[in-house]
Amino acid sequence: MTNLAVTPAIHLILGAARSGKSRYAEQQASLLEQQSAATVVYIATAQAHDGEMQQRIDQHRDQRPAHWPTLEEPLQLAACLQRAQQQYPGSALLVDCLTLWVTNCLLHSDPDYWVREREALLTLLPELQQPLLLVSNEVGWGIVPMGELSRRFVDESGRLHQAIAAQAQAVTLVVAGIPVEVKR
């Protein structure tokens, strides 16, 4: 493993649903915490619109260390990362998950919202001075969805992953709980 605590880095962690990507990201964040005594700030993008989603959020909350500060931000991810950098200097930042954030932005009433938020994130990434772990679902390996919004979601998620991977120092694909190094 590259010592991200010494060199600020962007680490994109991709995987299918229930692949173990969040657990892997949390393990990597814990290693950063152990290596550098940095605080890990967890940035959650999920919104609980129903009981099942609330259970998923609760499960994620229960499996990560209780001492990690959690910032909940479903829409303005770049602004949240900037706030976290100022509020927790020297910390490691863990965002879970980008695909929920994409969904939230695409469903916003302003049709241009996603484009602005995506650009804000991609502009901010090279400016961050802290290790950043970004968790996201790899959604483009299945059949092409029938609905327009579903196709846009897959397309926009794929484009976002490509743009982040181009800036990232590390990209890991998690398959059946096993991390596969894609870029280091």
N, C-alpha and C positions, 0 to 999 in steps of 0.2 A: 504494500500500500504506500502510495505517495504521502509524504507528511504534509497534509493540508494545513496543519496548525502553523507550520513555518512559512509556507507560501500560500497567500490567499488564492483561492481557486474556486471555480464553478464546477460542480459535479452534478451532472444530469443522470438521474436514476430512473430507468424505464422498465415497464413490465406490464403484464396482463393483470386483470383483476385477480386478486388473491394469489399473486405470484410470490409474495414476500418482499416486494420492493420497499414498502414502508418500514418493515422490520430491519431490512438491510440498511436503509438510510439512517434509522435510529441507532443501529450498531456503529455506523461510521461516525455519527455525531458524538456518540459516547466515547469513541476512540479519540476524537479531537479534544473532547473535554478532559480526558485523562492525560493526553500528551501536553496540553498547554494550559490547563486549568481555566479554559475559556468557558463562559456561560453558553449554553445552547439555547437559542431562542426559537421556539416552534411557531411557525406561522401557518394557521389553518385556514383553508379557503372554503370549507364545506358550510352549507346552511342546512339546518334541519327543517324540512318542509313537511315531514311525516315521521311517524314513530319508528319506522325501520331505519331511516337515515339517522335519527337521533341515537338509536342503538349502535350504529356504526361509529358515529362520532364518540360516543361514550367508550366503546371498545378501544378505539385509538388512544383516547385520553388515558384510559386505565393501563395501557401497556407501555406508555412512555414514562420516564422519570418525572415524579411529581414536582421536583425542584426546577424543572425547565419552565421559564416564563412562556406563556402562550398568548399570541396575538391572533385574534380572529379577524380576517379580512377577506370577504368574498369577492370584492371588485377591484379595489385600488391597490394592487399588489406592489407596484413600483413605489408608490408613496409609503406603503407600510414598510418596505425594505429600507427606505431612507430613514424613516422614524426609528426603526429597530437599530440601525447603524449608529444613530445619534444617541439613542437611549441606552444602548448596550454596547459601548465601544469595545472592540476586541473580542466580541462574541462570535460564535458560529451560528449561522442562520439555516434553518431547515424549513422548506416550504412543502406542504403536503395538502393538496396536490394541484398541479397545473391544469389537468383536464377538468376538474371541478371549477376552477377559476375561468377557463375558457367557456364552459357552459354558462356560468353566471354572467359573463360579459356578453355572450351572444344573445342571451335572453333579455338583456337590458332594453328598455323602451327606446333609447337613442340608437338608431341603426349604425352610427359611426363610433359608438362607444368602444367596441372591441378593437378597432383599428388604432384608436388613440392609446388605449391601455397596453396593447401589444408593443407599440412603438416606445412608450414610456419605459416598459420593462427592458426591452432590448437596448435602449439607449443607456439605461442605468447600469446594466450588468458589468461593463468594463470599468465603471467608476467605483464599484464596491471594493472596500478595503478589508473585507472579512470573508472567511470561507463560507460558501453557499452551497447547500445541497438542495436540489430541486427534484421532487418526486412527480412522476407523471405516468399515465396509462398509455401504453403503446396500443393504439386503436385501429391502425390501418392494415392489419393483416387478415381481416375477415372479408366478407362479401361487401360490395358497395351498397350502402343503405338506400332504401327506396325514397325516403322523404328528403326534401330540400334542406331542412335544418340539420338533419342527421348527416347528410353528405357534407354540408359546410363545416360541421363540428369535426368530422374526420379530417377534412382538408386543412382546416385552420390548425388543428392539433399537430398534424404532420409538419406543416410549415413552421410552426413555432418550435417544435423539436429540432428541426434542421437548423434553424437560426441560432438556437441556444447551443446545440452541439458544436456549431462552428466556433463559438466563443469559449466553450467549456474546455477545461484542461483534462477532464475525465468524463467519460460516459460509460455507464454500466447498465446492462440489460439483465434483469433478474428473471430466471426461468425456474419454476418449481422450487423456489427458495434458494437457488444457486446463482450467485452473481457471475456474469460473463462480461469480462472486460472488453468493451468495444473501442474505447479511446483512452489513452493515458499519456 
